[in-house]
């Protein structure tokens, strides 16, 4: 089993309080495949350009970007937690796909690629693979629009979704597609597109987690939401180089800053858990786990949930 797939099966360990780390590539893939929604008339306006001139954005090193992305938990983890809580699947949490064809700019397509990606991960974890064909088709159109569709094996993913026979392969292919897309974008000076997809994935996962948490008082879910205080700081760092490159980037950055401010009173601390010894390639490997301690009141959770919903809905509606 590859490192990527091992992350998918960590849901049995989620109850320990360990924070899962996930590579940038996986983040995009799992949460999804590529997707989109509508940022229509009014509100934000987005340029067609998908790269930011060097003079307008400081460049983060590849190592810095990798560190940031690795600290972002995959929305698949959130979906796994919800499933373990026996929270029923709800199509009402999904972003609508019927207006995806209205998306015209690369900014819109990249953000919604991430959002739809998260939705696909949610569908797949709940094994609603038959329902994912529409999302897959939307993701394919958006990927083609961003000129990265060559890395997305739509026909195979569609076949696996319809057959509902091999969730492992479905997730693996999605992850592999996103790894290639992410690598291609960064190697071709389109890092801003990758950053927007990552932001879209996180935003949709955050929306899903917070909306469920309002009616399900499970400590593990609340802890994951509280831990995002640290993660949103990483996301702001990832987006910061592009915030002055145009109104659309500035608007997104401002929305994320507003959400970050809602976390001001949340306290997150860490303590070392019990080390675990595992065998890898015939060798014993010691893994040190970290346990988070989150202090977040009901009123703080409600404010975070409301702001998360506002950010997400503004992005998918363009209002």
C-alpha positions as CSV (number, residue, x, y, z in Angstrom):
1,X,0.0,0.0,0.0
2,X,1.5,3.3,-1.0
3,X,2.0,6.3,1.4
4,X,-0.9,8.0,-0.3
5,X,-3.3,5.2,0.2
6,X,-2.2,4.7,3.8
7,X,-3.5,8.2,4.5
8,X,-7.0,7.2,3.4
9,X,-7.1,4.4,5.8
10,X,-6.0,6.4,8.8
11,X,-9.6,7.0,9.8
12,X,-9.4,4.2,12.3
13,X,-6.7,6.2,14.1
14,X,-8.5,9.5,13.9
15,X,-10.1,8.9,17.2
16,X,-6.7,9.1,18.9
17,X,-6.5,12.9,18.4
18,X,-3.6,12.6,16.0
19,X,-3.4,15.3,13.3
20,X,-3.0,13.7,9.9
21,X,-0.6,15.4,7.6
22,X,-1.0,15.1,3.9
23,X,1.2,16.0,0.9
24,X,0.1,18.8,-1.3
25,X,-0.7,16.6,-4.1
26,X,-2.9,14.4,-2.1
27,X,-4.7,17.3,-0.7
28,X,-5.9,18.3,-4.1
29,X,-6.7,14.8,-5.3
30,X,-8.5,13.5,-2.5
31,X,-10.7,16.1,-1.9
32,X,-11.5,15.8,-5.3
33,X,-10.7,15.7,-8.9
34,X,-11.1,19.1,-10.3
35,X,-14.3,21.0,-10.0
36,X,-16.1,24.2,-10.2
37,X,-19.2,26.2,-9.5
38,X,-20.2,29.7,-10.3
39,X,-18.7,33.0,-9.6
40,X,-21.0,35.0,-11.7
41,X,-21.8,38.6,-12.3
42,X,-21.3,41.0,-9.4
43,X,-19.0,40.7,-6.5
44,X,-15.6,39.5,-7.4
45,X,-14.2,40.0,-10.9
46,X,-11.4,37.7,-12.0
47,X,-8.7,38.2,-14.6
48,X,-7.9,35.6,-17.3
49,X,-4.2,35.5,-16.4
50,X,-3.3,32.5,-14.3
51,X,0.3,33.5,-13.4
52,X,1.5,36.4,-11.3
53,X,4.4,38.5,-12.6
54,X,7.6,38.2,-10.5
55,X,7.5,41.9,-9.7
56,X,4.1,41.6,-8.1
57,X,4.6,38.6,-5.9
58,X,7.4,37.4,-3.7
59,X,8.2,33.8,-4.5
60,X,8.0,31.1,-1.8
61,X,10.6,28.4,-2.1
62,X,9.4,24.9,-3.1
63,X,10.4,23.8,0.4
64,X,8.2,26.4,2.0
65,X,5.3,25.6,-0.1
66,X,5.7,21.9,0.6
67,X,5.8,22.5,4.3
68,X,2.6,24.6,4.2
69,X,0.7,22.1,2.1
70,X,1.8,19.1,4.2
71,X,0.2,20.7,7.2
72,X,-3.2,20.9,5.6
73,X,-5.4,17.9,6.5
74,X,-7.3,16.3,3.6
75,X,-11.1,16.8,3.6
76,X,-11.2,13.0,3.2
77,X,-10.1,12.9,6.8
78,X,-13.2,15.1,7.7
79,X,-15.5,12.8,5.6
80,X,-14.0,9.8,7.4
81,X,-14.7,11.3,10.8
82,X,-18.3,12.1,9.8
83,X,-18.7,8.5,8.6
84,X,-17.3,7.2,11.9
85,X,-19.7,9.4,13.8
86,X,-22.5,7.8,11.7
87,X,-23.5,11.2,10.3
88,X,-25.9,10.5,7.4
89,X,-24.7,11.5,3.9
90,X,-26.3,14.8,2.7
91,X,-26.3,15.9,-0.9
92,X,-27.3,19.3,0.5
93,X,-23.7,20.0,1.5
94,X,-22.4,19.7,-2.1
95,X,-21.7,22.7,-4.3
96,X,-24.1,22.9,-7.3
97,X,-22.6,21.9,-10.6
98,X,-25.4,23.2,-12.9
99,X,-23.8,26.7,-13.4
100,X,-20.3,25.5,-13.8
101,X,-20.3,26.3,-17.5
102,X,-20.7,30.0,-16.6
103,X,-17.2,30.0,-15.2
104,X,-14.9,31.9,-17.6
105,X,-11.7,32.8,-15.8
106,X,-8.9,30.7,-14.6
107,X,-9.2,32.1,-11.1
108,X,-12.8,30.9,-10.9
109,X,-12.0,27.5,-12.4
110,X,-9.0,26.9,-10.0
111,X,-11.0,27.8,-6.8
112,X,-13.9,25.7,-7.9
113,X,-11.7,22.9,-9.0
114,X,-10.6,22.6,-5.4
115,X,-14.2,22.9,-4.0
116,X,-15.5,20.2,-6.4
117,X,-12.5,18.1,-5.5
118,X,-13.5,18.1,-1.8
119,X,-17.0,17.2,-2.8
120,X,-15.8,14.2,-4.8
121,X,-13.8,13.0,-1.8
122,X,-16.9,13.3,0.4
123,X,-19.0,11.3,-2.2
124,X,-16.3,8.6,-2.5
125,X,-15.8,8.1,1.3
126,X,-19.5,7.6,1.6
127,X,-19.4,5.3,-1.4
128,X,-21.9,7.5,-3.3
129,X,-19.8,6.9,-6.4
130,X,-22.8,6.6,-8.6
131,X,-23.7,10.2,-7.7
132,X,-20.1,11.4,-8.5
133,X,-20.4,11.1,-12.3
134,X,-21.8,14.6,-12.6
135,X,-19.1,16.0,-10.4
136,X,-16.4,14.1,-12.4
137,X,-17.7,15.5,-15.6
138,X,-17.6,19.0,-14.2
139,X,-14.1,18.5,-12.9
140,X,-13.0,17.2,-16.3
141,X,-14.4,20.4,-18.1
142,X,-12.6,22.6,-15.6
143,X,-9.4,20.7,-15.9
144,X,-9.5,21.0,-19.7
145,X,-10.2,24.7,-19.3
146,X,-7.1,25.1,-17.2
147,X,-5.1,23.1,-19.7
148,X,-4.4,20.3,-17.3
149,X,-7.0,17.8,-18.5
150,X,-4.4,15.6,-19.9
151,X,-3.5,14.5,-16.4
152,X,-7.1,13.6,-15.5
153,X,-8.1,10.0,-16.6
154,X,-11.8,10.8,-16.7
155,X,-13.0,7.6,-18.5
156,X,-11.3,5.3,-16.0
157,X,-12.5,7.3,-13.0
158,X,-16.0,7.4,-14.4
159,X,-16.0,3.6,-14.9
160,X,-14.8,3.0,-11.4
161,X,-17.4,5.4,-10.0
162,X,-20.3,3.7,-11.9
163,X,-19.2,0.2,-11.0
164,X,-18.7,1.0,-7.3
165,X,-16.3,-2.0,-7.1
166,X,-12.9,-0.5,-6.3
167,X,-12.8,2.5,-4.1
168,X,-9.1,2.0,-3.5
169,X,-8.3,2.4,-7.2
170,X,-10.6,5.3,-7.5
171,X,-8.9,7.3,-4.8
172,X,-5.5,6.3,-6.0
173,X,-6.1,7.5,-9.5
174,X,-7.5,10.7,-8.3
175,X,-4.5,11.3,-6.1
176,X,-2.1,10.4,-8.9
177,X,-3.9,12.9,-11.3
178,X,-3.5,15.7,-8.8
179,X,0.1,15.0,-8.1
180,X,0.8,15.4,-11.8
181,X,-1.4,18.5,-12.1
182,X,0.3,20.2,-9.2
183,X,3.8,19.3,-10.5
184,X,2.9,20.6,-13.9
185,X,1.5,23.9,-12.6
186,X,4.5,24.6,-10.5
187,X,7.0,23.7,-13.1
188,X,5.3,26.1,-15.6
189,X,5.1,29.2,-13.4
190,X,1.4,28.7,-12.6
191,X,1.8,28.3,-8.8
192,X,-1.0,30.7,-8.2
193,X,-3.5,28.2,-9.8
194,X,-2.2,25.4,-7.5
195,X,-2.5,27.7,-4.5
196,X,-6.1,28.5,-5.4
197,X,-7.0,24.9,-5.8
198,X,-5.6,24.1,-2.4
199,X,-7.6,27.0,-0.9
200,X,-10.7,25.7,-2.5
201,X,-10.2,22.2,-1.2
202,X,-9.7,23.5,2.3
203,X,-12.6,25.9,2.2
204,X,-15.1,23.2,1.2
205,X,-13.8,20.8,3.8
206,X,-14.0,23.5,6.5
207,X,-17.6,24.3,5.4
208,X,-18.6,20.6,5.7
209,X,-17.0,20.1,9.1
210,X,-18.4,23.3,10.7
211,X,-21.9,22.8,9.4
212,X,-22.1,19.3,10.8
213,X,-20.5,20.3,14.1
214,X,-23.3,22.8,14.7
215,X,-25.7,19.9,15.3
216,X,-23.3,17.1,16.3
217,X,-21.3,17.8,19.5
218,X,-18.5,15.3,18.9
219,X,-15.1,16.3,20.4
220,X,-13.0,14.8,17.6
221,X,-14.8,16.9,15.0
222,X,-14.6,20.1,17.2
223,X,-10.9,19.5,17.7
224,X,-10.3,19.2,14.0
225,X,-12.1,22.5,13.5
226,X,-10.2,24.1,16.3
227,X,-6.8,22.9,14.8
228,X,-7.6,24.9,11.6
229,X,-6.5,28.0,13.5
230,X,-2.9,26.9,12.7
231,X,-3.8,25.7,9.2
232,X,-5.5,28.9,8.1
233,X,-2.3,30.8,9.0
234,X,-0.4,28.5,6.5
235,X,-3.0,29.1,3.9
236,X,-2.7,32.9,4.2
237,X,1.0,32.5,3.8
238,X,0.5,30.4,0.7
239,X,-1.9,33.1,-0.8
240,X,0.0,36.1,0.4
241,X,2.4,36.4,-2.5
242,X,-0.6,36.9,-4.9
243,X,-2.8,39.2,-2.8
244,X,-1.7,42.4,-4.5
245,X,-1.9,41.1,-8.1
246,X,-5.5,41.9,-8.6
247,X,-8.9,42.5,-7.1
248,X,-9.9,38.9,-7.1
249,X,-6.9,37.7,-5.2
250,X,-7.2,40.6,-2.7
251,X,-10.9,39.8,-2.1
252,X,-10.1,36.1,-1.5
253,X,-7.2,37.0,0.9
254,X,-9.5,39.4,2.7
255,X,-12.2,36.8,3.2
256,X,-9.6,34.3,4.5
257,X,-8.2,37.0,6.9
258,X,-11.8,37.6,8.2
259,X,-12.1,33.8,8.9
260,X,-8.7,33.8,10.6
261,X,-9.9,36.6,12.9
262,X,-12.8,34.4,14.1
263,X,-10.2,32.0,15.5
264,X,-8.5,34.7,17.6
265,X,-9.9,33.4,20.9
266,X,-9.4,29.7,20.2
267,X,-6.5,28.1,22.0
268,X,-4.6,25.1,20.5
269,X,-1.7,23.4,22.3
270,X,0.0,20.1,21.8
271,X,1.5,17.3,23.8
272,X,3.4,14.2,22.8
273,X,1.5,11.0,22.7
274,X,2.7,7.4,23.1
275,X,5.3,6.5,20.4
276,X,4.4,3.7,18.1
277,X,6.7,1.1,16.6
278,X,5.9,-0.1,13.1
279,X,7.7,-2.3,10.6
280,X,8.6,-0.8,7.2
281,X,10.7,-2.7,4.6
282,X,11.8,-5.1,7.2
283,X,13.0,-2.4,9.6
284,X,11.4,-1.2,12.8
285,X,10.5,2.5,12.7
286,X,9.5,4.6,15.7
287,X,6.7,7.1,15.0
288,X,6.1,9.8,17.5
289,X,2.5,11.0,17.6
290,X,1.3,14.4,18.7
291,X,-2.0,15.1,20.4
292,X,-3.8,18.4,20.2
293,X,-5.6,20.1,23.0
294,X,-8.3,22.6,21.7
295,X,-10.1,25.1,23.8
296,X,-13.1,26.5,21.8
297,X,-16.5,27.6,23.1
298,X,-19.8,27.0,21.5
299,X,-20.1,30.7,20.6
300,X,-16.7,30.6,19.0
301,X,-17.6,27.5,17.0
302,X,-20.9,29.2,15.8
303,X,-19.0,32.3,14.6
304,X,-16.4,30.2,12.8
305,X,-19.1,28.1,11.2
306,X,-21.0,31.2,10.1
307,X,-17.9,32.9,8.6
308,X,-16.8,29.6,6.9
309,X,-20.3,29.4,5.3
310,X,-20.1,33.0,4.2
311,X,-16.7,32.6,2.6
312,X,-17.7,29.4,0.8
313,X,-21.0,30.7,-0.5
314,X,-19.4,33.9,-1.8
315,X,-16.9,31.9,-3.8
316,X,-19.4,29.5,-5.3
317,X,-22.0,32.3,-6.1
318,X,-19.7,35.3,-6.9
319,X,-22.0,37.6,-4.9
